[in-house]
Amino acid sequence: MSQKKILITGAEGFIAKNLVNFLSRKNFKIYGMGNKKHSKKISKKFGYQFLSNKKININNLKKEFKNLDLIIHCAGSGLVGLSAKENYKKNYLTTKSVLDFSIQLKEKPRIIFMSSYSLYGNSYTNSIKENWALKPASSYALTKKSSEDILLKYSQVYGLKIIILRLASIYGEGLKKQLIFDSCEKISNNRNIFYGTGNEIRDWLHVSDLCALVYKVIKKNSKNNMIVNCGSGKGSKVKDIIEIVKKQFNSNIKIKYVNIKQKSPKVLITNIKLAKSFKWAPKINIKKGILKYIKWYKKINA
């Protein structure tokens, strides 16, 4: 049986680099497309057979790639606070380009889209199921919702097979942004100001567990479209995460929370019953994950 050919967009991003490292060990041929400028030597080290350093648009996709079995669309805005215009360009327009490219291929590839649990908005306090109403509040969430909509529309019109993965808060060694990194940076430098109330609850999933789930989804090879929550199914308060970090740095610093008016959900916890149906379960709980992360953080800052 020939190796499956997979294209990963956003190829040099945190999730994509972890995915290619994981999947390249599973007998897939993996290609990448991303804007950064890594040498061929480094792209091979990641695990890519070929890495295209070009913008994701229909012309570049057609020039670089022909026959693909699967596209894992990781490209998009990964930073909080980008403008609505930037989110639209990075999230929606890249998704439309991937779709317009896919329908022109003789054998249409399946598409796995990395969406976000931020789509559920600020409406829920219980663990959220995939079929619950979406109420995106930020421009980031709105453009992820628009991307999901166009994916499902193209599926209906052109027969594309679509898998939407609604990611919880993904973290892990190598990620230099978001709460855990921010906490390490601030606490190790005796800075104590954090935004929000500290009582916000988020669902955290280690990137290695996400990679294992993506692999299970690929192997399942379902003929139906799917939307799958990708989280741990458990919530942790922001202030509890920060306290774990404090303890690991032996810090007595008193944390101060500055509550700013922003459209940030108070509670986001995923229901992962569907994810578990793939014979998958998260292996790294949040405390173990943070300890792994801090060990990495201290090593790179030694």
Secondary structure as a PSIPRED ss2 file (coil, helix, strand):
# PSIPRED VFORMAT (PSIPRED V4.0)

   1 M C   1.000  0.000  0.000
   2 S C   1.000  0.000  0.000
   3 Q C   1.000  0.000  0.000
   4 K E   0.000  0.000  1.000
   5 K E   0.000  0.000  1.000
   6 I E   0.000  0.000  1.000
   7 L E   0.000  0.000  1.000
   8 I E   0.000  0.000  1.000
   9 T E   0.000  0.000  1.000
  10 G C   1.000  0.000  0.000
  11 A C   1.000  0.000  0.000
  12 E C   1.000  0.000  0.000
  13 G C   1.000  0.000  0.000
  14 F H   0.000  1.000  0.000
  15 I H   0.000  1.000  0.000
  16 A H   0.000  1.000  0.000
  17 K H   0.000  1.000  0.000
  18 N H   0.000  1.000  0.000
  19 L H   0.000  1.000  0.000
  20 V H   0.000  1.000  0.000
  21 N H   0.000  1.000  0.000
  22 F H   0.000  1.000  0.000
  23 L H   0.000  1.000  0.000
  24 S H   0.000  1.000  0.000
  25 R H   0.000  1.000  0.000
  26 K H   0.000  1.000  0.000
  27 N C   1.000  0.000  0.000
  28 F E   0.000  0.000  1.000
  29 K E   0.000  0.000  1.000
  30 I E   0.000  0.000  1.000
  31 Y E   0.000  0.000  1.000
  32 G E   0.000  0.000  1.000
  33 M E   0.000  0.000  1.000
  34 G C   1.000  0.000  0.000
  35 N C   1.000  0.000  0.000
  36 K C   1.000  0.000  0.000
  37 K C   1.000  0.000  0.000
  38 H C   1.000  0.000  0.000
  39 S C   1.000  0.000  0.000
  40 K H   0.000  1.000  0.000
  41 K H   0.000  1.000  0.000
  42 I H   0.000  1.000  0.000
  43 S H   0.000  1.000  0.000
  44 K H   0.000  1.000  0.000
  45 K H   0.000  1.000  0.000
  46 F H   0.000  1.000  0.000
  47 G C   1.000  0.000  0.000
  48 Y C   1.000  0.000  0.000
  49 Q C   1.000  0.000  0.000
  50 F E   0.000  0.000  1.000
  51 L E   0.000  0.000  1.000
  52 S E   0.000  0.000  1.000
  53 N C   1.000  0.000  0.000
  54 K C   1.000  0.000  0.000
  55 K C   1.000  0.000  0.000
  56 I C   1.000  0.000  0.000
  57 N C   1.000  0.000  0.000
  58 I H   0.000  1.000  0.000
  59 N H   0.000  1.000  0.000
  60 N H   0.000  1.000  0.000
  61 L H   0.000  1.000  0.000
  62 K H   0.000  1.000  0.000
  63 K H   0.000  1.000  0.000
  64 E H   0.000  1.000  0.000
  65 F C   1.000  0.000  0.000
  66 K C   1.000  0.000  0.000
  67 N C   1.000  0.000  0.000
  68 L C   1.000  0.000  0.000
  69 D C   1.000  0.000  0.000
  70 L E   0.000  0.000  1.000
  71 I E   0.000  0.000  1.000
  72 I E   0.000  0.000  1.000
  73 H E   0.000  0.000  1.000
  74 C C   1.000  0.000  0.000
  75 A C   1.000  0.000  0.000
  76 G C   1.000  0.000  0.000
  77 S C   1.000  0.000  0.000
  78 G C   1.000  0.000  0.000
  79 L C   1.000  0.000  0.000
  80 V C   1.000  0.000  0.000
  81 G C   1.000  0.000  0.000
  82 L C   1.000  0.000  0.000
  83 S C   1.000  0.000  0.000
  84 A H   0.000  1.000  0.000
  85 K H   0.000  1.000  0.000
  86 E H   0.000  1.000  0.000
  87 N H   0.000  1.000  0.000
  88 Y H   0.000  1.000  0.000
  89 K H   0.000  1.000  0.000
  90 K H   0.000  1.000  0.000
  91 N H   0.000  1.000  0.000
  92 Y H   0.000  1.000  0.000
  93 L H   0.000  1.000  0.000
  94 T H   0.000  1.000  0.000
  95 T H   0.000  1.000  0.000
  96 K H   0.000  1.000  0.000
  97 S H   0.000  1.000  0.000
  98 V H   0.000  1.000  0.000
  99 L H   0.000  1.000  0.000
 100 D H   0.000  1.000  0.000
 101 F H   0.000  1.000  0.000
 102 S H   0.000  1.000  0.000
 103 I C   1.000  0.000  0.000
 104 Q C   1.000  0.000  0.000
 105 L C   1.000  0.000  0.000
 106 K C   1.000  0.000  0.000
 107 E C   1.000  0.000  0.000
 108 K C   1.000  0.000  0.000
 109 P C   1.000  0.000  0.000
 110 R E   0.000  0.000  1.000
 111 I E   0.000  0.000  1.000
 112 I E   0.000  0.000  1.000
 113 F E   0.000  0.000  1.000
 114 M E   0.000  0.000  1.000
 115 S E   0.000  0.000  1.000
 116 S E   0.000  0.000  1.000
 117 Y H   0.000  1.000  0.000
 118 S H   0.000  1.000  0.000
 119 L H   0.000  1.000  0.000
 120 Y H   0.000  1.000  0.000
 121 G C   1.000  0.000  0.000
 122 N C   1.000  0.000  0.000
 123 S C   1.000  0.000  0.000
 124 Y C   1.000  0.000  0.000
 125 T C   1.000  0.000  0.000
 126 N C   1.000  0.000  0.000
 127 S C   1.000  0.000  0.000
 128 I E   0.000  0.000  1.000
 129 K C   1.000  0.000  0.000
 130 E C   1.000  0.000  0.000
 131 N C   1.000  0.000  0.000
 132 W C   1.000  0.000  0.000
 133 A C   1.000  0.000  0.000
 134 L C   1.000  0.000  0.000
 135 K C   1.000  0.000  0.000
 136 P C   1.000  0.000  0.000
 137 A C   1.000  0.000  0.000
 138 S C   1.000  0.000  0.000
 139 S H   0.000  1.000  0.000
 140 Y H   0.000  1.000  0.000
 141 A H   0.000  1.000  0.000
 142 L H   0.000  1.000  0.000
 143 T H   0.000  1.000  0.000
 144 K H   0.000  1.000  0.000
 145 K H   0.000  1.000  0.000
 146 S H   0.000  1.000  0.000
 147 S H   0.000  1.000  0.000
 148 E H   0.000  1.000  0.000
 149 D H   0.000  1.000  0.000
 150 I H   0.000  1.000  0.000
 151 L H   0.000  1.000  0.000
 152 L H   0.000  1.000  0.000
 153 K H   0.000  1.000  0.000
 154 Y H   0.000  1.000  0.000
 155 S H   0.000  1.000  0.000
 156 Q H   0.000  1.000  0.000
 157 V H   0.000  1.000  0.000
 158 Y H   0.000  1.000  0.000
 159 G C   1.000  0.000  0.000
 160 L C   1.000  0.000  0.000
 161 K C   1.000  0.000  0.000
 162 I E   0.000  0.000  1.000
 163 I E   0.000  0.000  1.000
 164 I E   0.000  0.000  1.000
 165 L E   0.000  0.000  1.000
 166 R E   0.000  0.000  1.000
 167 L E   0.000  0.000  1.000
 168 A C   1.000  0.000  0.000
 169 S E   0.000  0.000  1.000
 170 I E   0.000  0.000  1.000
 171 Y E   0.000  0.000  1.000
 172 G C   1.000  0.000  0.000
 173 E C   1.000  0.000  0.000
 174 G C   1.000  0.000  0.000
 175 L C   1.000  0.000  0.000
 176 K C   1.000  0.000  0.000
 177 K C   1.000  0.000  0.000
 178 Q H   0.000  1.000  0.000
 179 L H   0.000  1.000  0.000
 180 I H   0.000  1.000  0.000
 181 F H   0.000  1.000  0.000
 182 D H   0.000  1.000  0.000
 183 S H   0.000  1.000  0.000
 184 C H   0.000  1.000  0.000
 185 E H   0.000  1.000  0.000
 186 K H   0.000  1.000  0.000
 187 I H   0.000  1.000  0.000
 188 S H   0.000  1.000  0.000
 189 N C   1.000  0.000  0.000
 190 N C   1.000  0.000  0.000
 191 R C   1.000  0.000  0.000
 192 N C   1.000  0.000  0.000
 193 I E   0.000  0.000  1.000
 194 F E   0.000  0.000  1.000
 195 Y E   0.000  0.000  1.000
 196 G C   1.000  0.000  0.000
 197 T C   1.000  0.000  0.000
 198 G C   1.000  0.000  0.000
 199 N C   1.000  0.000  0.000
 200 E C   1.000  0.000  0.000
 201 I E   0.000  0.000  1.000
 202 R E   0.000  0.000  1.000
 203 D E   0.000  0.000  1.000
 204 W E   0.000  0.000  1.000
 205 L E   0.000  0.000  1.000
 206 H E   0.000  0.000  1.000
 207 V H   0.000  1.000  0.000
 208 S H   0.000  1.000  0.000
 209 D H   0.000  1.000  0.000
 210 L H   0.000  1.000  0.000
 211 C H   0.000  1.000  0.000
 212 A H   0.000  1.000  0.000
 213 L H   0.000  1.000  0.000
 214 V H   0.000  1.000  0.000
 215 Y H   0.000  1.000  0.000
 216 K H   0.000  1.000  0.000
 217 V H   0.000  1.000  0.000
 218 I H   0.000  1.000  0.000
 219 K H   0.000  1.000  0.000
 220 K H   0.000  1.000  0.000
 221 N C   1.000  0.000  0.000
 222 S C   1.000  0.000  0.000
 223 K C   1.000  0.000  0.000
 224 N C   1.000  0.000  0.000
 225 N C   1.000  0.000  0.000
 226 M E   0.000  0.000  1.000
 227 I E   0.000  0.000  1.000
 228 V E   0.000  0.000  1.000
 229 N E   0.000  0.000  1.000
 230 C E   0.000  0.000  1.000
 231 G C   1.000  0.000  0.000
 232 S C   1.000  0.000  0.000
 233 G C   1.000  0.000  0.000
 234 K C   1.000  0.000  0.000
 235 G E   0.000  0.000  1.000
 236 S E   0.000  0.000  1.000
 237 K E   0.000  0.000  1.000
 238 V H   0.000  1.000  0.000
 239 K H   0.000  1.000  0.000
 240 D H   0.000  1.000  0.000
 241 I H   0.000  1.000  0.000
 242 I H   0.000  1.000  0.000
 243 E H   0.000  1.000  0.000
 244 I H   0.000  1.000  0.000
 245 V H   0.000  1.000  0.000
 246 K H   0.000  1.000  0.000
 247 K H   0.000  1.000  0.000
 248 Q H   0.000  1.000  0.000
 249 F C   1.000  0.000  0.000
 250 N C   1.000  0.000  0.000
 251 S C   1.000  0.000  0.000
 252 N C   1.000  0.000  0.000
 253 I C   1.000  0.000  0.000
 254 K C   1.000  0.000  0.000
 255 I C   1.000  0.000  0.000
 256 K E   0.000  0.000  1.000
 257 Y E   0.000  0.000  1.000
 258 V E   0.000  0.000  1.000
 259 N C   1.000  0.000  0.000
 260 I C   1.000  0.000  0.000
 261 K C   1.000  0.000  0.000
 262 Q C   1.000  0.000  0.000
 263 K C   1.000  0.000  0.000
 264 S C   1.000  0.000  0.000
 265 P C   1.000  0.000  0.000
 266 K C   1.000  0.000  0.000
 267 V E   0.000  0.000  1.000
 268 L C   1.000  0.000  0.000
 269 I C   1.000  0.000  0.000
 270 T E   0.000  0.000  1.000
 271 N C   1.000  0.000  0.000
 272 I C   1.000  0.000  0.000
 273 K H   0.000  1.000  0.000
 274 L H   0.000  1.000  0.000
 275 A H   0.000  1.000  0.000
 276 K H   0.000  1.000  0.000
 277 S C   1.000  0.000  0.000
 278 F C   1.000  0.000  0.000
 279 K C   1.000  0.000  0.000
 280 W C   1.000  0.000  0.000
 281 A C   1.000  0.000  0.000
 282 P C   1.000  0.000  0.000
 283 K C   1.000  0.000  0.000
 284 I C   1.000  0.000  0.000
 285 N C   1.000  0.000  0.000
 286 I H   0.000  1.000  0.000
 287 K H   0.000  1.000  0.000
 288 K H   0.000  1.000  0.000
 289 G H   0.000  1.000  0.000
 290 I H   0.000  1.000  0.000
 291 L H   0.000  1.000  0.000
 292 K H   0.000  1.000  0.000
 293 Y H   0.000  1.000  0.000
 294 I H   0.000  1.000  0.000
 295 K H   0.000  1.000  0.000
 296 W H   0.000  1.000  0.000
 297 Y H   0.000  1.000  0.000
 298 K H   0.000  1.000  0.000
 299 K H   0.000  1.000  0.000
 300 I H   0.000  1.000  0.000
 301 N C   1.000  0.000  0.000
 302 A C   1.000  0.000  0.000
